Amino acid sequence: MRILAVEDEKLALDGLCETLRRVLPKSEVHACTTMEEALAAGRQNAFQIAFLDIELGMGSGIAPAEKL
């Protein structure tokens, strides 16, 4: 399973990814700090699950989610 985690706060992103890897050890977790980075990862991978920050930098992580 491929999982995408998008969070602009590094500590929160690291904690989320660590938890996901521990709970789902066979999963491939991709960490991104910007929506641009996440969209680029989405063009190269098919993700089954995405955890998106709703307050991402200057905008929302929800609006661009449809592009993933």
C-alpha positions in Angstrom: 0.0 0.0 0.0 1.3 3.5 -0.9 0.5 6.3 1.6 1.0 10.0 1.0 1.5 12.3 4.1 1.5 16.1 3.5 2.3 18.4 6.4 4.4 21.6 6.4 5.4 21.2 10.1 8.4 18.8 10.1 7.9 17.5 13.6 4.2 16.6 12.9 5.2 15.0 9.5 7.9 13.0 11.1 5.6 11.8 13.8 2.9 10.8 11.4 5.2 8.9 9.1 6.9 7.1 12.0 3.5 6.0 13.3 2.3 4.9 9.9 5.5 2.9 9.3 5.1 1.2 12.7 1.4 0.4 12.3 1.6 -0.5 8.6 5.2 -1.9 8.2 4.6 -3.2 4.7 3.4 0.1 3.4 5.4 2.6 1.4 5.1 6.1 3.1 5.8 9.2 1.0 6.4 12.4 3.0 5.9 15.9 1.5 6.1 19.3 3.0 4.3 21.3 0.2 1.3 20.6 -2.0 3.5 21.1 -5.1 5.7 18.3 -3.9 2.7 16.1 -3.2 1.2 16.7 -6.6 4.6 15.8 -8.2 4.6 12.6 -6.2 1.0 11.9 -7.2 2.0 12.1 -10.9 4.6 9.4 -10.3 2.7 7.1 -7.9 -0.8 5.8 -7.3 -1.6 6.4 -3.6 -4.3 4.4 -1.8 -4.3 6.7 1.2 -3.5 10.4 1.6 -3.2 12.4 4.9 -3.4 16.1 4.0 -2.8 19.1 6.1 -5.9 21.3 5.9 -3.8 24.5 6.6 -0.8 24.1 4.4 1.4 27.2 4.1 -0.5 29.9 2.3 -3.5 27.7 1.3 -5.5 24.6 1.9 -4.4 21.1 1.4 -8.0 20.1 0.6 -8.6 22.0 -2.6 -5.8 20.5 -4.6 -6.6 17.0 -3.3 -8.8 16.2 -6.3 -5.6 16.4 -8.5 -4.1 13.5 -6.6 
